[in-house]
Amino acid sequence: MQEGKKTTLSALSSDGYDFGSWSGQCAGSSADCSIIVESDVGLSVNFSPIPMATQTGSIPVTWSTPVKGEDGSPLSPGDIQSYTIYYSQTSGVYSDVITVAKMDDGSVPNSATLQSLEKGSTYYVAGITVDANGVPSQLSNEIVKTAN
């Protein structure tokens, strides 16, 4: 830094941290601080960890399109009305649900992303297929995923 020249410092936080404040010659709560350096300068920047509960994560989920209906008869992709995905942080007790419905072109995606989850937490996920007659399949096996 050149003595007597105005210098701007910017506080850049790492993932999982928020800027808190400056102290010393850069006191304040703005992430940018401008100072004129005329001699040794004493300052520090403070960062605070973001609590895990406020960090949001997501879980991508994919599945195979079933080839048989509940009665054992062949099931083509066109025979599928929707998929219902159940999930929660408790195994076997599903408090949240999303439905993946048939699109305008008649296809039904075989993937979804569970959003706004507690980052770093474990989630239990299972699903059903609903055929064109509205008949649901049995609940799939449960999978365990961590929200990223």
C-alpha positions as CSV (number, residue, x, y, z in Angstrom):
1,M,0.0,0.0,0.0
2,Q,1.2,3.4,-0.8
3,E,1.5,5.8,2.1
4,G,-1.0,8.7,2.0
5,K,-3.1,7.1,-0.7
6,K,-6.7,6.1,-0.2
7,T,-7.2,2.3,-0.1
8,T,-10.4,0.3,-0.1
9,L,-10.5,-3.0,1.7
10,S,-13.3,-5.5,1.1
11,A,-14.3,-8.2,3.5
12,L,-15.1,-11.4,1.6
13,S,-16.6,-14.3,3.6
14,S,-16.1,-18.0,2.9
15,D,-19.0,-20.4,2.5
16,G,-20.8,-20.9,5.8
17,Y,-19.8,-17.5,7.2
18,D,-21.3,-14.0,7.1
19,F,-19.4,-10.7,7.4
20,G,-20.0,-9.2,10.9
21,S,-18.0,-6.0,11.3
22,W,-14.7,-4.2,11.1
23,S,-12.9,-3.0,14.2
24,G,-10.0,-0.6,14.6
25,Q,-9.4,2.0,11.9
26,C,-12.1,0.4,9.8
27,A,-14.9,0.4,12.4
28,G,-18.3,-0.2,11.0
29,S,-20.7,-2.7,9.5
30,S,-20.2,-2.1,5.8
31,A,-18.3,-4.9,4.0
32,D,-16.1,-2.3,2.3
33,C,-13.8,0.1,4.2
34,S,-11.8,3.0,2.8
35,I,-8.8,4.3,4.7
36,I,-5.8,6.6,4.0
37,V,-2.7,4.8,5.1
38,E,-0.2,7.3,6.7
39,S,1.5,4.9,9.1
40,D,1.0,1.4,10.6
41,V,-2.8,0.6,10.6
42,G,-4.5,-1.6,13.2
43,L,-7.7,-3.2,12.0
44,S,-9.5,-6.5,12.0
45,V,-12.5,-8.0,10.3
46,N,-15.0,-10.2,12.1
47,F,-17.0,-13.1,10.5
48,S,-19.7,-15.1,12.1
49,P,-20.6,-18.7,11.2
50,I,-24.0,-19.1,9.7
51,P,-26.0,-21.6,11.8
52,M,-26.5,-24.9,10.0
53,A,-30.2,-24.6,10.6
54,T,-30.4,-21.4,8.4
55,Q,-28.3,-22.8,5.6
56,T,-30.4,-24.4,2.9
57,G,-29.5,-27.4,0.9
58,S,-31.0,-29.7,-1.6
59,I,-31.1,-33.3,-2.6
60,P,-31.3,-34.5,-6.2
61,V,-33.4,-37.7,-6.4
62,T,-33.7,-40.0,-9.5
63,W,-35.5,-43.2,-10.0
64,S,-36.1,-45.8,-12.7
65,T,-39.4,-45.8,-14.6
66,P,-41.4,-48.9,-13.5
67,V,-42.2,-51.5,-16.2
68,K,-45.0,-53.3,-14.3
69,G,-48.2,-52.0,-12.7
70,E,-49.3,-53.1,-9.2
71,D,-51.3,-56.0,-10.8
72,G,-48.2,-57.2,-12.6
73,S,-49.4,-56.0,-16.1
74,P,-46.9,-54.2,-18.3
75,L,-46.6,-50.5,-17.7
76,S,-45.3,-48.2,-20.3
77,P,-44.1,-44.6,-19.6
78,G,-47.3,-43.3,-21.2
79,D,-49.3,-45.2,-18.5
80,I,-47.8,-43.2,-15.7
81,Q,-49.7,-40.2,-14.4
82,S,-47.3,-39.0,-11.8
83,Y,-44.8,-39.8,-9.1
84,T,-45.2,-38.8,-5.5
85,I,-42.0,-38.3,-3.4
86,Y,-42.2,-38.4,0.4
87,Y,-39.4,-37.2,2.6
88,S,-38.5,-36.1,6.1
89,Q,-35.8,-36.2,8.8
90,T,-37.4,-39.2,10.4
91,S,-37.3,-42.7,8.9
92,G,-40.7,-44.0,7.9
93,V,-42.5,-40.9,8.9
94,Y,-42.8,-38.6,5.9
95,S,-43.9,-35.0,6.7
96,D,-43.1,-33.5,3.3
97,V,-44.3,-34.4,-0.2
98,I,-43.8,-33.3,-3.8
99,T,-45.6,-34.6,-6.9
100,V,-43.9,-34.9,-10.2
101,A,-46.7,-34.7,-12.7
102,K,-47.0,-35.5,-16.4
103,M,-45.7,-32.7,-18.6
104,D,-47.4,-31.1,-21.6
105,D,-45.6,-33.5,-24.0
106,G,-47.0,-36.5,-22.1
107,S,-43.7,-37.5,-20.4
108,V,-43.2,-37.8,-16.7
109,P,-39.7,-36.8,-15.4
110,N,-37.9,-39.5,-13.4
111,S,-36.0,-37.0,-11.3
112,A,-36.6,-34.2,-8.9
113,T,-34.7,-31.9,-6.5
114,L,-35.9,-31.6,-3.0
115,Q,-35.4,-27.9,-2.1
116,S,-35.1,-25.7,1.0
117,L,-33.7,-28.4,3.2
118,E,-31.5,-28.1,6.3
119,K,-28.0,-28.3,4.9
120,G,-25.9,-31.1,6.3
121,S,-29.0,-32.9,7.7
122,T,-30.0,-36.5,6.8
123,Y,-33.3,-37.1,5.0
124,Y,-35.3,-40.2,4.4
125,V,-36.9,-40.4,1.0
126,A,-39.4,-42.9,-0.6
127,G,-42.0,-42.6,-3.4
128,I,-44.9,-44.1,-5.3
129,T,-45.9,-44.2,-8.9
130,V,-49.5,-43.3,-9.8
131,D,-50.8,-44.9,-13.0
132,A,-53.1,-43.3,-15.6
133,N,-56.1,-44.8,-13.8
134,G,-55.1,-43.1,-10.5
135,V,-53.9,-46.4,-8.9
136,P,-50.9,-45.8,-6.6
137,S,-48.1,-48.3,-6.3
138,Q,-46.7,-49.6,-3.1
139,L,-44.3,-47.3,-1.3
140,S,-40.7,-47.8,-2.6
141,N,-37.8,-48.7,-0.5
142,E,-36.5,-45.8,1.6
143,I,-33.3,-44.2,0.6
144,V,-31.1,-42.0,2.9
145,K,-29.5,-38.8,1.6
146,T,-27.7,-35.8,3.1
147,A,-28.8,-32.3,2.0
148,N,-25.9,-30.4,0.3
